[in-house]
Amino acid sequence: MGFTTVTYEVAEHVATVTLNRPEAMNSFNQAMCDEFTEIWKMVREDDDVHVVVLRAAGDRAFCTGVDVKQGIHRPENVWTQEDPGAQLSPKLNYVWKPVVCCVHGMAAGGAFYWINESDIVICSEDATFFDPHVSYGLTAALEPIGLARRIPVGEVMRIALLGLDERMSAKRALEIGLVSEVLTREELWDRGAELARIIAAKPPAAVQGTVRAVWESLDSTRTQALRTGLSYTQIGNPIGQAEVERSAVPRREWALR
């Protein structure tokens, strides 16, 4: 697709996005931010895409946050500055197609822009999670705030406050629900692709309505979320039911996790 910091491929209704700056441990620069704005727009508008797999090239890191050498563009006027997550994060870009995130190696700082807003996160045994901001005298705010929607606040604060002095292991990430599966490095990408194919085979209207209803509920009161959720079933169910033959849905082929 002409991207310089990522690769983007679509096959069998799955868009595979690979961070591709391994020489910089897949840290994001302004070019990557701009390319993700374009990627999320393509994902939103391309009905052939049902699911996204997000992964990273190289051996050492999924992503180590912002590229401190190149930085990103920030206007001088502080009131017009925006969080990089406005470009990088799928849900902030109104992407209601599921994102399966495959994490290996280091996942630090701004990597959580993607992890926080993915629908399924899996990782390899060598994955470690940490946020270095406070160690460098920087307030850790945006990434931990997003992370607090996924895991207990005490775990968030431990990551945020210990900075470079502690990393969360894949084992601990599984225990607290940050990831739902830990695999060998060799299995990681194949498993991410497998999960995506399973989801992509389901009626997209039902899947996307589910993603949107659940994520939007996080910004609502319980009563508001339930009322909105009901309206989404009324809108989406007739469309989704028309996309599947009920009698053909397999009932005995399932996996136990």
N, C-alpha and C positions, 0 to 999 in steps of 0.2 A: 504493500500500500504506500510505499515511499517514506515510511517512518525511519527515523535515524536512531531513536533511543529504545524502541520496542519492536517486536514483530507481531503481526496480526494475521491470523488465518481463520477461515471459516470452513467447516466441514461437518456434514450431518447435523446441522442446526446448532453446532457448538462453535463459539468464537474463542480461540485460544490466544491470549495476550501474554507475551513473554517480555518481562523487563530485560533489556539487552545492553546494559552498561557494566559488564562484569569487571572491567578494568577499574571501575570506580565503585565497586561493590553495589552496583545497581542503585546508587544514590540518585535522587532526581534533581535535574537542573530545569531551567526555564523551558528548554526544548521539550523535555518529557512532560512537563505540566501542560504545555500547549498541545502536545500530541494526545494526551489523555482527554482533553476537552473534545478533540475531534473523534477519538475512539468511542467515548460514551455517547456522543451524538449518533455515530453510525450504529452502535448497538441498539439505541433507543428506536431508531427509525427503520432498521432492517428487520422485517418480520421473519426473515429466514433464520435469524439468530434467536434461539430459545434460551440458551444458557451461555455463561462466560466462564472460562477457566483462566485464572490469573496465576502466573508462575514466574520464575526468574532464572536467567542463564548464569553460568559460572558455578564455582565450587564453594565460595566462601560465604556468600550472603544472599538472602532474599532481597533485602534493601536496608541500607543504613541511614535512611532519612535524606535530608537535603544535602546536596553536594556543597561542602563548605568552601571548596576552592572556586567554584563557578558561581555559587549562589543562585538566587532567583530574583526576578525584577520586583522591586518594591517602590511605588511612587514616594516622593519626598513628603507629600501630604499624608499624615498618619490616618486621616479620616477616610481616605480612599484606598488604603491598603487592605488586601484581602488575605484570608487564610489560604495556603496552598491546597488545602482540602477541597476548596471550592472547585478546583479543576481535577483533582485526583480521585476524590471519593465518589463511588458509584451512586449512592443514594442522594447525595447532594446534587447530583446531575440527573435526578429523576429516572434512574435506571431501575426498573422493577423486574428485570430479568435476573434470575438467580446467578450469583457469583460464587464459584468454588475456588477457594484460595489455597494454593499449595506452597507451604513455607519450608525452606531449608536454610541451614546456616544461620547467620545473624539476621534478626529482625529488630531494628532499632529505630527509636524516634518516629520520624515521619512514615515509616513502614506501616504504622498503625492506622494511617489514613485508609489503607486498603483492607487491612485485617479487621478493623472495627466495623466496616460496612459490608463485609462479605457475609453470605448466607451460610456457607459451610466452610470451615477452616480445618485443613488437615496439615500435618507436618511430618518431617522426617526426624529420625532419632537424634540427629545432630543439631536440630533447631534450638536456638536460644533467643529469648525475648528480653529487651531492656530499653530504657529510655535515658540517654545521657544528659539531658538538658541541664539539670541542676548542677551537675559536676562542672559544667562550663559557665555557671553563673546565669543560666537562662531559666525563666519560669516555664515549668512543664504544665501546660494548661490544655491545649487543644486536643492532643492525642489522648491524654488521660481522661478527659471529659467524655470522649467517644468510647473509650475502653470501659468506663464505668457503667455503660449500658449493656456490657457483655459479662463482666465478672464482678465479684464482690469488691466493694469500695476499699476494704483493707488490703486486698491484693493489688489494686490499682495504686494506692498510696505507697506501698512497698516498692513497686517498680519505679514510681515517679521520684521518690525521695532518696532511694539508695543509688540512683544513677549508675555510674560506671562500676560501682563496687559490688554489684550482684547482677546475675542474669538468671532468668527463669528458664528452667529446663523443659524439654518436651514432655517429660513425665509429669512435672507440676502443671504445665499448661493443660494437659489432659485431665488431671484431677480437678481443676477448678472450672473446666468447661470452656477454656479459651479455644481449644481445638477439640475435635470430636474423634480423631484417629491419629495414631502415631505409627509410621511405617518406616521401613528401611529406605535409604535414599534411592535405591534402584526401583522401588515400588511406587514412589510418591507420584510421579507424573502419570503413570498408568492408572493409578487409583483415582486421581483427580479426573482424568478423562472418562473413566468408567462411571463415576458418579454423575458427571455431566450428561453422558449419553442416556442414563436411566431417567434423569429428570427431563431431558429434551424430548423423550418419547411420549411424555404426558401432554394432555391438551394445554397449549400455551396460555390460553385465556384463564384457565383455572390456576395455573402456576403463577402467572404474573399478578393476578388478583390477590392470591395468597400472600405473596411477597409484599405487595403494596399495603395490604390491610394490616399485616403484623408490624411492619416498620413504621407506618404512620401512627399506629397505636402508641408508640413510645413517646410521642409528643402530645398525647391527649390524656384526658381523664378516662377512667374505666368506662363510665357511662357514655361519653362521647365516642370512645373507640368502638364500643359494642354497637352503637347506632350506625356509625360509619361502616363497620364491618357487615352489618345486615344489608345496608344498601349495596355494598360491593357484591354480596352473594346474589342479590336480586338483579344486578346488572350483568355480572359475569357468568352465573350458572347457565342461563340459556345458551350463551355462546360456547362455553366449555363443553356442555353436554352434547352439543351438536358436532363437536370435534372428535367424539369418541363413540365407538359402538360398545355399549355397556356389556353385552353378552360376550364380547371378545376380550374383555379385560381379564388377565390371568389372576386367579385367586389362590393357587397352591404353590406358586413359584415365588418364594420370598426368602430373604436372608435374615438371620438372627445376629444382632450385634451385641 
